[in-house]
Amino acid sequence: MAESTKLQRVRDIAKRYPDDFIACRDSGHRWKPVEAAWLQDGHIERILECDRCDAQRIQILDKNGYVVAGTYHYSDGYTMTGVGRLDTDGRAIIRRTAVLKLLG
């Protein structure tokens, strides 16, 4: 995908994004711990949820608290399909969108 096409796709998606998705993309998720459990191998599974967009972060910790594995689950529509990781220009588009929503 050409860079200008990718950035246009980010603009198009950002325009339709709910405010909570824009906020999380702009300033990061607000993680809150919701569950933890000991696993049979002695590791700990910890689940955190974003209280804005409902994303889930699942971490496997060793017995000392070091993260040994992790994964994320996002709400439908959060992932920008076909865009890949946001680069500096893509993040600027998200910030600009957030500010324009704030300004009304």
C-alpha positions in Angstrom: 0.0 0.0 0.0 1.5 3.4 -1.0 2.2 5.8 1.9 -0.4 8.4 0.7 -3.0 5.6 0.3 -2.2 4.3 3.8 -2.5 7.8 5.4 -5.8 8.5 3.5 -7.1 5.2 4.9 -6.1 6.3 8.5 -7.9 9.6 7.9 -11.1 7.9 6.7 -11.1 5.4 9.6 -10.4 8.2 12.1 -13.3 10.2 10.9 -15.7 7.4 11.7 -14.0 6.2 14.9 -16.0 6.6 18.2 -14.6 9.2 20.6 -13.3 6.5 22.9 -11.3 4.8 20.2 -9.7 8.1 19.2 -8.9 8.9 22.8 -7.2 5.5 23.3 -5.3 5.8 20.0 -4.2 9.4 20.9 -3.3 9.1 24.6 -3.2 5.4 25.3 -5.5 3.0 27.0 -6.6 3.4 30.6 -5.9 -0.1 31.9 -7.7 -1.4 35.0 -7.0 -4.8 36.5 -10.2 -6.9 36.4 -9.0 -10.5 37.1 -6.0 -12.6 38.2 -5.5 -16.3 38.7 -2.7 -18.7 39.5 -2.0 -21.1 36.6 -1.0 -24.7 37.2 2.6 -24.1 36.1 3.0 -21.4 38.8 2.6 -18.5 36.6 0.0 -15.8 37.1 -2.6 -14.7 34.5 -3.6 -11.1 34.8 -6.4 -9.5 32.8 -6.7 -5.8 32.4 -9.4 -3.9 30.6 -9.5 -0.4 29.2 -12.3 1.5 30.8 -12.8 3.6 27.7 -12.7 1.2 24.7 -13.1 -2.2 26.4 -9.9 -3.5 25.0 -8.4 -6.4 27.0 -4.8 -7.0 27.9 -3.9 -10.5 29.0 -0.5 -11.0 30.6 1.2 -14.1 31.9 3.6 -13.3 34.7 6.2 -15.4 36.4 6.1 -16.0 40.1 8.2 -12.8 40.6 5.9 -10.6 38.5 7.9 -10.5 35.3 5.9 -10.5 32.1 6.6 -13.7 30.1 3.8 -13.4 27.6 0.9 -11.2 26.6 -1.8 -10.6 24.1 -4.5 -8.1 23.4 -8.1 -8.3 22.4 -9.8 -5.3 20.9 -13.4 -4.3 20.4 -14.9 -4.7 17.0 -13.9 -1.8 14.8 -10.9 -0.7 16.8 -8.3 -2.4 14.6 -7.5 -0.3 11.5 -7.6 -3.2 9.0 -5.2 -2.8 6.1 -3.2 -0.1 7.8 -0.6 -1.9 9.9 1.2 -0.2 12.8 0.7 3.6 12.9 3.8 5.5 12.1 4.6 9.1 13.0 2.3 10.5 10.3 -0.5 8.2 11.2 -0.3 9.1 14.8 -0.3 12.8 13.9 -3.6 12.2 12.0 -5.1 10.6 15.1 -4.0 13.5 17.3 -5.4 16.0 14.9 -8.7 14.2 14.8 -8.8 14.1 18.6 -8.2 17.8 18.8 -10.8 18.7 16.2 -13.4 16.6 18.1 -12.5 18.5 21.2 -12.8 21.8 19.5 -16.2 20.8 18.1 
